[in-house]
Amino acid sequence: MTTKTGEGLAQYALAQLGRPYWWGTFGQTASAALLAQKRAQYPEHYTADDFESQFGKRVHDCVGLIKGYLWSDTAQSAPVYCAAQDVAVSGLYRSCVRRGDIAKMPQITGACVFMERLGHVGVYVGGGYVVEASGHTKGVVKTRLKDRGWALWGLPGWISYGDAPADWAQGAAVAEVVADSPAEASGLQVNDIITAVNGTAITGSTDLVNTVKGAAIGDELTLSVYRQGKEMELTLTVGEKTQDALPQTDSTQPSQDNSQQQQQDGQQYGYSYGQGGFPFNFFN
């Protein structure tokens, strides 16, 4: 599979303009077999009478535009399903290494834009425009960013966006801080970027997991944190295992074996975590 980039996502999305919207699809070629499969899965979304006329065309739903790019070598090749990246819109947002309010979105081609309730996603293609799979009636269309009510933006961790702006830190982004947890006591806040633990550099969630996983109850961890252009250090004390720190999951679930281990880890650190979120509920 080729390296996935923001520019590549934008080009893929543009190549799909005018193609049909089918709920639950990610770039497959429309056919009688696919229609039968999707009607069985999502009957409420397949009541229109024009699906047969769309056979032979590549089809997507809104998040399927991003999946189709991730799972295809080119805009024309067939996608190869990847369970690890099969997420709903909310799961895609949770996968973002950078995200925020749409009013503060940097001009990054290929950034994803989200509606407030995380029920819809589009791809920013530059110049103030978004490509989105906008329902069965409209299909894949190009719209103005300012006209559609987008509320949030994000950069999925599965996609490379080139050199980060100078004022961005590399690390693990905190998605949620659980009330009455060691995270809250340390002063961590949502959207903080953890850049180091006890002096060991953190470049993403895997680094964070590997660095802090061996800490014992009562250990103090010095977290180097980047927050809104400022660097600081916070001290986190690893807490007792408590039942109020059970993991939270999003649209994808870990395997049963991994889930049990993650649950134990989350309890030890006093955090809940969602998709990709151990133990601070961060995004990779």
Secondary structure, 3 states (H helix, E strand, C coil): CCCCEHHHHHHHHHHCCCCCECCCCEEEECCHHHHHHHHHHCHHHCCCCCHHHHCCCEEECHHHHHHHHHCCCCCCCCCCCCHHHCCCHHHHHHCEEEEEEHHHCCCCCCCEEECCCCCCEEEEEECCEEEEECCCCCCEEEEEHHHCCCCEEEEECCCECCCCCCCCCCCEEECCCCCCCHHHHHCCCCCCEEEEECCEECCCHHHHHHHHCCCCCCCEEEEEEEECCEEEEEEEECCCCCHHHCCCCCCCCCCHHHHHHHHHHHHHHCCCCCCCCCCCCEEC
